[in-house]
Amino acid sequence: MHTRLDPMIRSLLSAALSLLIVLPGGTVQAAGAVQTGGVVPTGGTVQAGGAAHPGPAVVRIADGLLRGATGASTVTFQGIPYAAPPVGAARWTAPRPPAPWSGVRDATKPTPYCPQTGGDGQPLSGTSEDCLYLHITVPKAVASKPRPVMVWSHGGGFSSGSGSQHVPTSLATEGDVIVVTVDFRIGVFGNFGLSGLPGSGTFGLQDQQAALRWVRKNIGAFGGDARNVTLFGESGGGVGTCGLLTSPGTRGLVDRAIMQSGSCLLNWPRNGLGMGIPAGSFWQPAAQVRRTGRAAAARLGCRGTSAAVLHCLRTLDTAKVFTESNAFGSVAYGNPTLPLEPGKALQLGLFPRIPVLSGHTKDEARAIAAVAELLGDPVTARNYPTRLKEAFGPRARAVQAAYPVSAYRGKRAAALAWSAMDTDRVWACTQQATTAAFARHTTAYAYEFADPAAPGYLPFPAGFPTGSSHGSELNYLFNAAGGPPYWLTPAQERLAGQLRRYWTNFARTGNPNGPGTPNWPQWPSTQVLAPGATHPLDDRGNHHCDLWNR
């Protein structure tokens, strides 16, 4: 998020939840990436075998030459255009190929984030609609054959975030893979819809498909295997990854998929993503998106025929259009990009038969309870029943019986009870149902990240037990994940290495197992990932999913 908002909280749109956002603390340090195949040292020729060289490195892709930055263990290429800028008359159009360039394009610096809210709840400065870029990290060591490719879809609930906020140096080098992180349109620029506007409500998903096509076409120049591409994402990125698998336009572009704390079936009751946030989903009928677009256009002063409204909207500056961004945190279905609501498509088996890995953190919703407390609206024993009634109506008593405050101790007992309920209802059970649906047709692996003291991805009040909250596993996969500064204990560092091996093993073979890691069986087993305690179990009865999946 930028603002880096707890990936998922679509409610990030609200200034109140802006505390969920971690303010950007400077630019991401790109650890360089280049590798075998086509890397040209500046002023030299390709060395036999593709060996990396110290100093700047140049690689030729279809559109021209790129100069990357060489680091200690990787070479990075940042700000590579995978589509033409969607600006002016191209605002709200399908992504088009980028224009070729002459000379050597500098790819050593990150590009601006797509427009989004900052940590103060106001539009983040320095953003740009010209944001369709990707960033590549390649191990510097010589490889004997093309490397697996992992394409990262950032979180932020389709409303915030950036690929460049994640630094995958260790993931790339320890797993000997190439990692691509992608920026795509979000909020009103990614999900706007209007009658007569092709692609309404799906521009962000279309961008990701364009990035995947770019990878298929160009990644071989970086030493990547264009026929071994894993799409992986967390929170909104996990939701998007799942949705993309149900889209006809993704067929043939993805060979494996990883969904972290987000899936086709994710939805929430009132208060489920923050106190006062209404019930919702990340998927919305196309007709509803078009109605929302018409109302937003009127507020912006654009009226008349659809063609007149669209022309008017495209003449407005970015800042004015962005004022309507909060209304567009969901992706439209019932169109060529998403013919069916992804959850329905999933249940019907309408997805490619590729291996999937899917899971969640054990204490997802502690992040939301922590933010509520920071906002001065904590969950307490007194208001706990009221919050449940707001969310579940006549079922509230049954829910409270399943998650009693008496099961927890300390002054935050009610917050922990509410967090356990919300974790199960919003994330754990929807993720399990998603994994089970995939497993009916293809190979599926499930996990639960369960470090009881994982550094939070969001700010937490002093003394509030973080558990393994939403987004906390990002600090184990990436060297910098876009959240607050964190430090891992030696035991946590070992767990981090384990996660990176599992993820990259899966990217290489479609199976997370490999030397030096505990055995991970397929679904219905769930691999519990915890410091010194990684092990499989049948987790299906541990989250009251019989209550939630009725």
C-alpha positions as CSV (number, residue, x, y, z in Angstrom):
1,M,0.0,0.0,0.0
2,H,1.9,3.0,0.1
3,T,1.0,3.9,2.8
4,R,1.6,0.5,3.0
5,L,-1.5,-0.8,4.1
6,D,-2.1,-4.1,5.6
7,P,-2.7,-6.1,2.4
8,M,-6.2,-6.7,2.2
9,I,-7.9,-4.2,3.9
10,R,-9.9,-2.8,1.2
11,S,-11.3,-0.5,3.8
12,L,-7.9,1.0,3.6
13,L,-9.9,3.3,1.4
14,S,-11.1,4.8,4.6
15,A,-8.9,7.4,6.3
16,A,-9.7,5.7,9.6
17,L,-8.1,2.5,8.4
18,S,-5.1,4.5,7.1
19,L,-3.4,3.5,10.3
20,L,-3.3,0.0,8.9
21,I,-0.9,1.5,6.5
22,V,2.7,1.5,7.0
23,L,4.2,4.8,5.8
24,P,6.8,4.4,3.2
25,G,10.2,4.7,4.7
26,G,12.1,5.4,1.6
27,T,12.8,3.6,-1.7
28,V,13.2,-0.1,-1.8
29,Q,16.8,-1.1,-2.0
30,A,17.0,-3.2,-5.2
31,A,19.5,-5.9,-4.8
32,G,20.3,-6.3,-8.4
33,A,19.4,-9.1,-10.6
34,V,20.8,-10.6,-13.7
35,Q,21.8,-14.0,-14.7
36,T,22.4,-16.3,-17.5
37,G,21.4,-15.8,-21.1
38,G,21.8,-12.4,-22.8
39,V,23.4,-10.3,-20.0
40,V,25.9,-7.9,-21.6
41,P,28.5,-6.2,-19.4
42,T,28.5,-2.5,-20.2
43,G,30.9,-1.9,-23.1
44,G,31.5,-5.6,-23.6
45,T,30.0,-8.7,-25.2
46,V,28.0,-11.6,-23.8
47,Q,30.3,-13.9,-21.9
48,A,30.0,-17.6,-22.7
49,G,27.7,-19.3,-20.3
50,G,26.0,-16.1,-19.3
51,A,28.2,-15.4,-16.3
52,A,27.4,-12.2,-14.4
53,H,29.8,-9.4,-14.2
54,P,30.4,-6.8,-11.6
55,G,29.1,-3.3,-12.3
56,P,26.2,-2.3,-14.5
57,A,24.7,-5.1,-16.7
58,V,22.8,-4.7,-20.0
59,V,20.3,-7.2,-21.4
60,R,18.4,-7.1,-24.6
61,I,14.6,-7.7,-24.6
62,A,12.1,-7.4,-27.4
63,D,11.7,-3.6,-26.9
64,G,15.3,-2.6,-26.5
65,L,18.3,-2.7,-24.2
66,L,18.0,-2.5,-20.4
67,R,20.7,-1.5,-17.9
68,G,20.3,-3.1,-14.5
69,A,22.1,-2.7,-11.2
70,T,24.5,-5.3,-9.9
71,G,24.5,-6.1,-6.2
72,A,26.4,-8.5,-4.0
73,S,24.4,-11.6,-5.0
74,T,21.8,-10.4,-7.6
75,V,21.3,-8.1,-10.5
76,T,18.0,-6.1,-10.5
77,F,16.1,-4.5,-13.3
78,Q,13.5,-2.0,-12.1
79,G,10.8,0.0,-13.9
80,I,10.6,-2.1,-17.0
81,P,7.5,-1.1,-19.0
82,Y,5.3,-4.1,-19.8
83,A,2.5,-1.9,-21.2
84,A,2.0,1.6,-22.6
85,P,1.1,4.3,-20.1
86,P,-2.7,4.2,-19.5
87,V,-3.0,8.0,-19.5
88,G,-5.1,10.6,-21.3
89,A,-7.3,9.0,-23.9
90,A,-5.9,5.6,-22.9
91,R,-7.2,5.9,-19.3
92,W,-9.5,2.9,-18.7
93,T,-8.5,1.0,-21.8
94,A,-7.0,-2.5,-22.1
95,P,-3.2,-2.5,-21.7
96,R,-1.4,-2.0,-24.9
97,P,2.2,-3.1,-25.7
98,P,4.9,-0.6,-24.7
99,A,6.7,1.5,-27.3
100,P,10.2,0.2,-28.2
101,W,13.1,2.5,-27.3
102,S,16.5,3.2,-28.8
103,G,19.8,3.2,-26.8
104,V,20.0,1.6,-23.4
105,R,17.2,2.2,-21.0
106,D,18.1,2.8,-17.3
107,A,16.5,0.1,-15.2
108,T,18.3,0.8,-11.9
109,K,15.6,2.9,-10.1
110,P,12.0,2.1,-8.9
111,T,9.2,3.8,-10.7
112,P,6.3,5.7,-9.0
113,Y,3.5,3.8,-7.4
114,C,0.1,3.8,-9.0
115,P,-2.2,6.4,-7.4
116,Q,-3.3,5.5,-3.9
117,T,-3.9,6.8,-0.4
118,G,-1.0,7.5,2.0
119,G,-0.5,6.8,5.7
120,D,-2.3,10.0,6.6
121,G,-5.4,9.0,4.7
122,Q,-4.7,11.5,1.9
123,P,-3.5,10.8,-1.6
124,L,0.1,9.7,-1.6
125,S,2.4,12.2,-3.3
126,G,4.7,11.1,-6.1
127,T,2.3,8.6,-7.6
128,S,1.4,8.4,-11.3
129,E,-1.1,6.8,-13.6
130,D,2.0,6.0,-15.7
131,C,2.7,3.0,-13.5
132,L,2.5,-0.2,-15.6
133,Y,6.0,-1.5,-14.8
134,L,7.6,-4.6,-13.4
135,H,10.8,-5.3,-11.5
136,I,13.1,-8.3,-11.9
137,T,15.5,-9.9,-9.5
138,V,17.9,-12.5,-10.8
139,P,20.7,-14.4,-8.9
140,K,24.1,-13.3,-10.1
141,A,25.6,-16.8,-9.9
142,V,25.9,-18.7,-13.2
143,A,23.1,-21.2,-13.8
144,S,23.4,-24.4,-16.0
145,K,19.8,-24.2,-17.2
146,P,17.0,-21.7,-17.3
147,R,15.6,-20.8,-13.9
148,P,12.0,-21.0,-12.6
149,V,10.2,-17.7,-12.6
150,M,8.0,-16.4,-9.7
151,V,5.7,-13.5,-10.5
152,W,4.5,-11.6,-7.4
153,S,1.1,-9.9,-7.2
154,H,1.2,-7.4,-4.3
155,G,-1.5,-7.1,-1.6
156,G,-3.6,-4.0,-0.8
157,G,-7.1,-5.1,-1.6
158,F,-7.0,-3.9,-5.2
159,S,-6.7,-0.4,-3.8
160,S,-3.1,0.1,-2.7
161,G,0.4,-1.4,-2.8
162,S,3.2,-1.8,-5.2
163,G,5.5,-4.6,-6.5
164,S,8.6,-2.5,-5.8
165,Q,8.0,-2.4,-2.1
166,H,9.0,-6.1,-1.9
167,V,12.7,-7.0,-2.0
168,P,13.1,-10.7,-2.9
169,T,16.9,-11.0,-2.7
170,S,17.0,-14.0,-0.4
171,L,14.0,-15.7,-2.1
172,A,15.8,-15.4,-5.5
173,T,19.3,-16.4,-4.4
174,E,18.4,-19.2,-1.9
175,G,15.9,-20.7,-4.2
176,D,17.8,-20.0,-7.4
177,V,14.8,-18.5,-9.0
178,I,14.0,-15.3,-10.9
179,V,11.4,-13.1,-9.1
180,V,9.3,-10.6,-11.0
181,T,7.2,-8.1,-9.0
182,V,4.4,-6.2,-10.8
183,D,2.6,-2.8,-10.5
184,F,-0.9,-2.7,-11.9
185,R,-3.8,-0.3,-11.9
186,I,-5.8,-0.2,-8.6
187,G,-8.7,1.7,-7.1
188,V,-10.7,3.9,-9.5
189,F,-8.0,3.6,-12.2
190,G,-8.1,-0.2,-12.1
191,N,-11.7,-1.0,-11.3
192,F,-13.8,1.8,-12.7
193,G,-16.8,0.8,-14.9
194,L,-19.3,2.6,-17.1
195,S,-22.0,1.5,-19.5
196,G,-20.4,1.2,-23.0
197,L,-16.8,1.0,-21.6
198,P,-15.1,-2.2,-22.6
199,G,-13.2,-3.9,-19.8
200,S,-15.2,-2.1,-17.1
201,G,-14.1,-3.1,-13.6
202,T,-11.2,-5.3,-14.8
203,F,-8.3,-3.1,-15.9
204,G,-6.1,-4.1,-13.0
205,L,-6.6,-7.8,-13.7
206,Q,-6.0,-7.2,-17.4
207,D,-2.7,-5.4,-16.5
208,Q,-1.5,-8.5,-14.6
209,Q,-2.3,-10.7,-17.6
210,A,-0.3,-8.3,-19.8
211,A,2.6,-8.6,-17.4
212,L,2.4,-12.4,-17.6
213,R,2.4,-12.2,-21.4
214,W,5.5,-10.0,-21.1
215,V,7.2,-12.6,-18.9
216,R,6.4,-15.4,-21.4
217,K,7.9,-13.3,-24.2
218,N,10.9,-11.8,-22.5
219,I,12.0,-13.7,-19.4
220,G,14.3,-15.9,-21.4
221,A,16.6,-13.0,-21.9
222,F,17.2,-12.9,-18.2
223,G,17.9,-16.7,-18.0
224,G,14.3,-17.5,-17.0
225,D,12.3,-20.5,-18.0
226,A,9.2,-19.1,-19.8
227,R,7.5,-22.4,-19.4
228,N,7.8,-22.6,-15.7
229,V,6.1,-19.5,-14.3
230,T,4.5,-19.4,-10.8
231,L,2.0,-16.6,-10.0
232,F,2.0,-15.9,-6.2
233,G,0.4,-13.2,-4.1
234,E,-0.8,-12.3,-0.6
235,S,-4.0,-10.8,0.6
236,G,-5.5,-8.9,-2.3
237,G,-2.7,-10.4,-4.4
238,G,-3.9,-13.9,-3.3
239,V,-7.5,-13.0,-4.2
240,G,-6.3,-11.7,-7.6
241,T,-4.2,-14.8,-8.2
242,C,-7.2,-17.0,-7.6
243,G,-9.4,-14.9,-9.8
244,L,-6.9,-14.8,-12.6
245,L,-6.9,-18.6,-12.6
246,T,-10.6,-18.5,-13.5
247,S,-10.1,-16.0,-16.3
248,P,-9.9,-17.3,-19.9
249,G,-7.2,-14.7,-20.6
250,T,-4.8,-16.3,-18.2
251,R,-4.8,-19.7,-19.8
252,G,-1.4,-20.8,-20.9
253,L,0.4,-18.0,-18.9
254,V,0.7,-19.6,-15.4
255,D,2.2,-23.0,-14.6
256,R,1.7,-23.0,-10.8
257,A,0.0,-20.7,-8.3
258,I,0.4,-19.7,-4.6
259,M,-2.4,-17.9,-2.7
260,Q,-1.4,-16.4,0.7
261,S,-4.3,-15.2,2.9
262,G,-6.6,-14.5,0.0
263,S,-8.7,-16.6,-2.4
264,C,-11.7,-16.7,-4.7
265,L,-14.1,-17.3,-1.8
266,L,-12.9,-14.6,0.6
267,N,-15.7,-12.4,1.8
268,W,-16.5,-10.7,5.1
269,P,-19.4,-9.8,7.4
270,R,-20.0,-6.4,8.8
271,N,-16.9,-5.4,11.0
272,G,-15.0,-8.3,9.4
273,L,-12.3,-6.0,7.8
274,G,-12.6,-3.2,10.4
275,M,-15.1,-1.8,12.8
276,G,-18.0,-0.2,10.9
277,I,-16.9,-1.7,7.5
278,P,-20.0,-3.2,5.8
279,A,-20.2,-6.8,4.6
280,G,-18.6,-7.4,1.3
281,S,-16.5,-9.2,-1.2
282,F,-13.7,-8.4,-3.7
283,W,-16.0,-9.4,-6.6
284,Q,-19.0,-7.4,-7.8
285,P,-21.4,-7.9,-10.7
286,A,-20.4,-5.8,-13.7
287,A,-23.8,-4.1,-13.7
288,Q,-23.2,-2.8,-10.2
289,V,-19.8,-1.5,-11.1
290,R,-21.3,0.3,-14.0
291,R,-23.9,1.9,-11.8
292,T,-21.3,2.9,-9.3
293,G,-19.3,4.4,-12.2
294,R,-22.2,6.5,-13.4
295,A,-22.8,7.9,-9.9
296,A,-19.1,8.7,-9.5
297,A,-19.0,10.4,-12.8
298,A,-21.9,12.6,-11.8
299,R,-20.2,13.7,-8.6
300,L,-17.2,14.6,-10.8
301,G,-19.4,16.8,-13.0
302,C,-19.5,14.5,-16.0
303,R,-23.0,13.8,-17.4
304,G,-24.7,12.9,-20.6
305,T,-24.3,9.9,-22.9
306,S,-21.8,7.3,-21.9
307,A,-19.4,8.5,-24.6
308,A,-19.7,12.1,-23.4
309,V,-19.2,11.0,-19.8
310,L,-16.1,9.0,-20.7
311,H,-14.6,11.8,-22.7
312,C,-15.2,14.2,-19.8
313,L,-13.7,11.9,-17.3
314,R,-10.6,11.4,-19.4
315,T,-10.0,15.1,-19.5
316,L,-9.9,15.4,-15.7
317,D,-6.6,15.4,-13.8
318,T,-5.5,12.4,-11.8
319,A,-6.1,14.0,-8.4
320,K,-9.7,14.8,-9.2
321,V,-10.5,11.4,-10.5
322,F,-8.7,9.8,-7.5
323,T,-11.3,11.4,-5.1
324,E,-13.7,8.6,-6.2
325,S,-11.2,5.8,-5.6
326,N,-12.8,4.5,-2.4
327,A,-15.8,3.4,-4.4
328,F,-13.8,1.0,-6.6
329,G,-12.1,-1.7,-4.4
330,S,-13.8,-4.6,-6.1
331,V,-13.3,-6.3,-9.5
332,A,-16.2,-6.8,-11.9
333,Y,-17.4,-10.2,-13.1
334,G,-19.9,-11.0,-15.9
335,N,-17.6,-9.9,-18.7
336,P,-14.9,-11.3,-21.0
337,T,-12.1,-11.1,-18.4
338,L,-14.2,-12.8,-15.6
339,P,-17.2,-14.5,-17.2
340,L,-18.3,-15.9,-13.9
341,E,-17.9,-14.8,-10.2
342,P,-14.6,-16.5,-9.4
343,G,-16.0,-18.4,-6.4
344,K,-18.6,-19.9,-8.7
345,A,-16.1,-20.7,-11.4
346,L,-13.9,-22.3,-8.8
347,Q,-16.7,-24.6,-7.5
348,L,-17.5,-25.5,-11.1
349,G,-13.8,-26.5,-11.8
350,L,-13.3,-23.8,-14.4
351,F,-9.6,-23.3,-14.0
352,P,-6.4,-24.8,-15.4
353,R,-5.2,-28.1,-13.9
354,I,-1.9,-26.7,-12.4
355,P,-0.5,-27.3,-9.0
356,V,-1.6,-24.8,-6.3
357,L,-0.3,-24.0,-2.8
358,S,-2.8,-22.1,-0.5
359,G,-2.8,-21.0,3.1
360,H,-3.3,-18.4,5.7
361,T,-1.8,-17.1,9.0
362,K,-3.1,-18.5,12.3
363,D,-4.0,-15.1,13.7
364,E,-5.0,-13.1,10.6
365,A,-7.5,-10.7,12.3
366,R,-5.3,-9.6,15.2
367,A,-4.1,-7.0,12.8
368,I,-7.6,-5.6,12.5
369,A,-8.2,-5.7,16.3
370,A,-4.9,-4.0,16.9
371,V,-5.8,-1.2,14.4
372,A,-9.2,-0.8,16.0
373,E,-7.5,-0.2,19.4
374,L,-5.1,2.2,17.8
375,L,-8.1,4.1,16.4
376,G,-9.6,4.3,19.9
377,D,-12.3,1.7,19.2
378,P,-11.0,-1.5,20.9
379,V,-13.0,-4.7,21.1
380,T,-14.0,-5.1,24.8
381,A,-16.0,-7.5,26.8
382,R,-18.8,-4.9,26.9
383,N,-19.1,-4.3,23.2
384,Y,-18.1,-7.8,22.0
385,P,-21.7,-9.1,21.9
386,T,-22.9,-5.9,20.1
387,R,-20.2,-6.3,17.4
388,L,-21.2,-9.9,16.9
389,K,-24.9,-9.0,16.6
390,E,-24.1,-6.3,14.0
391,A,-22.2,-8.9,12.0
392,F,-24.4,-12.0,12.4
393,G,-27.8,-11.0,13.6
394,P,-29.7,-14.0,15.1
395,R,-26.6,-16.2,14.8
396,A,-24.6,-14.0,17.1
397,R,-25.3,-16.1,20.2
398,A,-24.1,-19.3,18.5
399,V,-21.0,-17.4,17.4
400,Q,-20.3,-16.1,20.9
401,A,-20.7,-19.6,22.3
402,A,-18.1,-20.9,19.8
403,Y,-15.7,-18.0,20.6
404,P,-16.2,-17.1,24.3
405,V,-14.2,-14.3,25.9
406,S,-13.6,-16.6,28.8
407,A,-11.3,-18.7,26.6
408,Y,-8.7,-15.9,26.8
409,R,-6.9,-14.1,29.5
410,G,-5.7,-10.5,30.1
411,K,-7.2,-7.1,29.3
412,R,-7.4,-8.0,25.6
413,A,-9.3,-11.2,26.1
414,A,-12.3,-9.9,24.1
415,A,-10.1,-8.6,21.3
416,L,-8.4,-12.0,21.1
417,A,-11.8,-13.8,21.0
418,W,-13.0,-11.5,18.3
419,S,-9.8,-12.0,16.4
420,A,-10.1,-15.8,16.5
421,M,-13.6,-15.6,15.2
422,D,-12.8,-13.2,12.5
423,T,-9.7,-15.1,11.4
424,D,-11.8,-18.3,11.0
425,R,-14.8,-16.6,9.4
426,V,-13.0,-14.4,6.9
427,W,-9.7,-16.2,6.1
428,A,-9.2,-19.7,7.4
429,C,-12.4,-21.3,6.3
430,T,-12.7,-19.5,3.0
431,Q,-9.0,-20.5,2.3
432,Q,-9.7,-24.1,3.2
433,A,-12.8,-24.2,1.0
434,T,-10.7,-22.8,-1.9
435,T,-8.0,-25.4,-1.4
436,A,-10.5,-28.2,-1.3
437,A,-12.1,-27.0,-4.5
438,F,-8.8,-27.0,-6.3
439,A,-7.9,-30.4,-4.8
440,R,-10.9,-31.9,-6.5
441,H,-9.2,-31.4,-9.9
442,T,-5.5,-30.9,-9.3
443,T,-2.6,-31.2,-6.9
444,A,-3.1,-28.9,-3.9
445,Y,-1.0,-28.1,-0.8
446,A,-2.2,-26.2,2.2
447,Y,-0.4,-24.4,5.0
448,E,-1.0,-22.3,8.2
449,F,1.8,-19.9,9.1
450,A,1.8,-20.1,12.9
451,D,4.7,-18.3,14.5
452,P,3.2,-17.1,17.8
453,A,5.5,-14.1,18.0
454,A,5.8,-13.1,14.3
455,P,6.6,-9.4,13.8
456,G,3.4,-7.6,12.7
457,Y,3.2,-6.3,9.2
458,L,1.1,-3.4,10.7
459,P,1.6,-1.3,13.8
460,F,0.4,-2.9,17.0
461,P,-0.4,-1.3,20.4
462,A,2.2,-1.9,23.0
463,G,1.6,-5.2,24.7
464,F,-0.9,-6.5,22.2
465,P,0.1,-10.0,21.3
466,T,0.8,-10.1,17.6
467,G,0.6,-13.8,17.1
468,S,0.9,-14.6,13.4
469,S,-1.2,-11.7,12.1
470,H,-2.3,-10.8,8.6
471,G,0.7,-10.3,6.3
472,S,3.3,-11.4,8.9
473,E,4.7,-14.2,6.7
474,L,5.9,-11.5,4.2
475,N,8.7,-10.6,6.6
476,Y,9.9,-14.2,6.2
477,L,9.7,-14.4,2.4
478,F,11.1,-11.0,1.6
479,N,14.1,-9.0,2.8
480,A,11.9,-6.0,2.8
481,A,8.1,-6.5,2.6
482,G,6.9,-2.9,2.7
483,G,5.9,-2.9,6.4
484,P,7.6,-1.5,9.5
485,P,11.2,-2.5,10.3
486,Y,11.4,-6.0,11.8
487,W,14.0,-8.3,13.3
488,L,13.9,-12.1,13.4
489,T,15.3,-14.3,16.1
490,P,17.7,-17.1,15.0
491,A,14.7,-19.6,15.2
492,Q,12.6,-17.3,13.1
493,E,15.4,-16.9,10.6
494,R,15.5,-20.7,10.2
495,L,11.8,-20.7,9.7
496,A,12.2,-18.0,7.0
497,G,14.7,-20.1,5.2
498,Q,12.3,-23.0,5.4
499,L,9.5,-20.9,3.9
500,R,11.7,-19.7,1.0
501,R,12.8,-23.3,0.3
502,Y,9.2,-24.6,0.3
503,W,8.0,-21.8,-2.0
504,T,10.8,-22.1,-4.5
505,N,10.7,-25.9,-4.5
506,F,7.1,-25.6,-5.4
507,A,7.9,-23.1,-8.1
508,R,10.5,-25.4,-9.6
509,T,8.6,-28.7,-9.5
510,G,5.0,-28.1,-8.3
511,N,5.9,-29.9,-5.0
512,P,7.1,-27.9,-2.0
513,N,9.1,-30.8,-0.7
514,G,12.9,-31.0,-1.0
515,P,16.1,-31.8,0.9
516,G,16.4,-30.2,4.4
517,T,12.7,-29.6,5.0
518,P,10.0,-31.6,6.9
519,N,7.7,-33.6,4.7
520,W,4.6,-31.7,3.4
521,P,1.8,-34.0,2.3
522,Q,-0.9,-32.9,-0.1
523,W,-4.4,-31.7,1.0
524,P,-6.3,-32.5,3.1
525,S,-3.2,-32.3,5.3
526,T,-2.1,-28.8,6.3
527,Q,1.5,-27.9,6.9
528,V,1.9,-25.9,10.1
529,L,4.8,-23.5,9.7
530,A,6.3,-22.5,13.0
531,P,9.8,-22.0,14.5
532,G,11.2,-25.5,15.3
533,A,7.8,-27.0,14.9
534,T,6.9,-27.4,11.3
535,H,4.6,-30.4,10.8
536,P,1.6,-31.6,9.0
537,L,-1.9,-32.1,10.5
538,D,-5.5,-32.4,9.4
539,D,-6.6,-28.8,10.2
540,R,-10.1,-29.0,8.9
541,G,-11.7,-29.2,12.3
542,N,-9.6,-26.5,14.0
543,H,-11.4,-23.3,12.8
544,H,-15.1,-24.0,13.4
545,C,-15.6,-24.3,9.6
546,D,-18.6,-26.4,10.2
547,L,-20.2,-23.2,11.7
548,W,-19.1,-20.9,8.9
549,N,-19.5,-23.2,5.8
550,R,-23.2,-24.0,6.5
